[in-house]
C-alpha cells in the first residue's frame, strides 16, 4: 500500500481527495498539509470554525472519520521522507513553488494548472493518452528530479477530450467547436460565483477557460515525439459559460471529421471505446469511460453526472450536422468535481502505479 500526502487538504478539492481515497486498495493517506493557518492542528480542528463550531466540510459525502484526528502540517515545510506520492490540491500560484519541491523527491499528481503547458509535462487521461506518461522520464532527467509532476486537465477539457478520442481514432478530426454550460462548483468557493449574479442568469465568460480548453485538448490528443508532444493538428474553438447548476458540466460539441461518418458509426465508436480496456482493473475506473444515452432529453447534469460514480462521460443527442463538412454533433455531461478533479487525479495515480511510474 502506497503512502500519500494530500496538500491543500482543508480546501474543497483537498476534501474531495480524502473522499476519493477512502478505502482505496492501493493508496493510503498518511499525511495532510495545508496553509500555515491550519498547521499544527488536528484535521478536525482545522476545518471547524472555533467561534461557531460549524464544520467547513464541503463534500456531499461525510468526513473521513479515520483522518479527522490526523495532524495538519505546514505545506511549505512538509517532509517527503515517509511519503510515496503527493496529491496537490492547491492553487496555481503556490503550486508553482511547492510542487517542484515535492517532485524533487516523489511523484506529484496535481489539480492545478501551474505546469500543464510545460513542454516536458504530460496532461494524462487514463484510457485516452496513457502513452504520454513516457514523457515523465524526460521530465525527471531534464529537471534532475526523483519524482515528477503530472497535472489533471481542466475540468471542462476532460469530457471533451474523452469523447473526441474515439472520433479521432476512427475518423480523424478537422475541427471542433464546443459551447460549455459549466456548473457553479467549477468556480470553487473563493472567489466563486456570487449567488445573485448566477441566479436566473447565464454568465457568458469565464476568464482564461476557453484558451485552456483549446490548448489542452490539442495537447492531450497530440502525439508523443521523443521529448515533446506534437499537438493534434485539428482546430478547436469554444465558448465557455457558467450556469446555475451545482455540479456537472454540459457541453455541446460540433466536430468535422476527416472521413465521412454517420450517427450509428459515431455511437458505435463511442460505445466500443478502446479506453475501457486500458483502465480495466484500476480501482477508481468506470465500467465505461463513455456512456451513450438514446433518450433525446438526455444527458442532463442532475440525472447523469453521477453515472459510474461520477467517472463516466455521458453523451446524447448524436446527430449529423449540415453546416460542417462530415459534421457530427452531440451533447455531453461530465462530472467536474469527480472525474474532472480529485477522483480523476486518483485514477491517474492508479494508472501510473500499474505501469511502474510510481512505487
Helices and strands as residue ranges (DSSP letters): E 2-7, H 12-21, E 27-34, H 43-46, G 65-67, E 72-74, E 85-88, H 92-103, E 107-110, G 130-134, H 135-143, E 149-151, H 157-171, E 173-182, G 184-187, H 195-198, H 209-220, E 223-225, E 228-230, E 235-242, E 249-257, H 263-271, H 275-279, E 290-293, H 301-304, G 307-310, E 313-321, E 327-334, H 342-354
